[in-house]
Amino acid sequence: MNVAREDRNVYENFEIDTDILYFKVSRLGLVSFHGRNYNIKKSVPSEQLNSYIASGIFVKANANCYVNVRKVIAVEDGMARFDRNSESKLVPVSKWHQSHLRSLLS
């Protein structure tokens, strides 16, 4: 039983700027955080969400999605890529935001 409790604590105590690749904001105030091997939905106060965005680590990729600039390695074919693995997570980036994200990567 202690092992399950430890696993749960890992998911509750993740580091936003180092563990999260991107997050999506829903209409209901829930935020889906996406890491390499997990997805976590949490209710986040708007002040805290705004501080993540204002920090400059997360940049808007499309209408409701923000990517971690430190984790993106390339923007190719309208997608933000997080590693060269063919099974890596990809996030669509709107044409409006592609040039801004590319300039931050260079």
C-alpha positions as CSV (number, residue, x, y, z in Angstrom):
1,M,0.0,0.0,0.0
2,N,2.8,2.5,0.7
3,V,4.1,2.1,-2.9
4,A,0.8,3.3,-4.4
5,R,0.8,6.3,-2.0
6,E,4.4,7.2,-3.0
7,D,3.4,7.0,-6.7
8,R,0.5,9.3,-6.1
9,N,2.7,11.8,-4.3
10,V,5.0,11.9,-7.4
11,Y,2.0,13.0,-9.5
12,E,0.9,15.6,-7.1
13,N,4.3,17.1,-6.6
14,F,5.7,17.5,-10.1
15,E,7.7,20.5,-11.1
16,I,6.0,22.6,-13.7
17,D,9.0,24.2,-15.4
18,T,11.2,21.0,-15.5
19,D,8.7,18.1,-15.8
20,I,5.9,19.4,-18.0
21,L,6.2,19.5,-21.8
22,Y,3.0,21.4,-22.4
23,F,-0.4,22.1,-20.8
24,K,-3.9,22.7,-22.1
25,V,-6.5,24.9,-20.5
26,S,-10.2,23.8,-20.6
27,R,-13.2,26.1,-20.4
28,L,-14.0,24.7,-16.9
29,G,-10.8,25.9,-15.4
30,L,-9.1,22.5,-15.5
31,V,-5.6,22.3,-16.7
32,S,-4.1,19.1,-18.4
33,F,-0.4,18.9,-17.7
34,H,1.5,16.6,-20.1
35,G,4.8,15.2,-19.3
36,R,6.9,12.6,-21.2
37,N,5.0,9.6,-19.8
38,Y,2.0,11.0,-18.1
39,N,-1.0,13.4,-18.2
40,I,-2.4,15.0,-15.1
41,K,-5.6,17.1,-14.8
42,K,-5.7,19.6,-12.0
43,S,-7.7,22.6,-11.1
44,V,-5.4,25.6,-11.1
45,P,-6.2,29.1,-9.8
46,S,-6.1,31.7,-12.6
47,E,-3.4,33.7,-10.7
48,Q,-1.1,30.7,-10.7
49,L,-1.8,29.9,-14.3
50,N,-1.1,33.5,-15.3
51,S,2.2,33.3,-13.4
52,Y,3.3,30.2,-15.5
53,I,2.5,32.1,-18.6
54,A,4.2,35.4,-17.5
55,S,7.4,33.5,-16.5
56,G,8.2,33.1,-20.2
57,I,8.8,29.4,-19.9
58,F,5.5,28.6,-21.5
59,V,4.5,30.1,-24.8
60,K,1.1,29.9,-26.5
61,A,1.0,27.3,-29.3
62,N,-2.6,27.5,-30.2
63,A,-5.9,28.6,-28.7
64,N,-5.8,26.6,-25.4
65,C,-2.3,25.1,-25.4
66,Y,1.0,26.4,-24.0
67,V,4.4,24.6,-24.7
68,N,7.5,24.6,-22.5
69,V,10.1,26.5,-24.6
70,R,12.9,24.7,-22.7
71,K,11.6,21.3,-23.8
72,V,10.8,22.1,-27.5
73,I,13.6,21.1,-29.9
74,A,12.0,22.0,-33.2
75,V,8.9,23.3,-34.9
76,E,8.4,21.3,-38.0
77,D,5.3,21.0,-40.3
78,G,3.2,23.0,-37.9
79,M,4.0,20.8,-34.9
80,A,6.2,21.4,-31.8
81,R,8.5,18.4,-31.3
82,F,9.9,17.6,-27.9
83,D,12.5,15.0,-29.0
84,R,13.7,13.2,-32.1
85,N,12.0,9.9,-31.2
86,S,9.2,9.0,-33.6
87,E,6.9,8.2,-30.7
88,S,7.4,11.6,-29.1
89,K,4.6,13.9,-28.2
90,L,3.7,16.5,-30.8
91,V,1.7,19.6,-30.3
92,P,0.1,21.5,-33.2
93,V,1.2,25.1,-33.4
94,S,-0.9,27.7,-35.2
95,K,0.7,29.6,-38.0
96,W,0.3,32.7,-36.0
97,H,2.5,31.4,-33.2
98,Q,5.1,29.4,-35.2
99,S,7.4,32.3,-36.1
100,H,7.5,33.5,-32.5
101,L,8.2,30.0,-31.1
102,R,11.0,29.5,-33.7
103,S,12.6,32.8,-32.8
104,L,12.7,31.7,-29.1
105,L,14.3,28.4,-30.1
106,S,17.2,30.0,-32.0
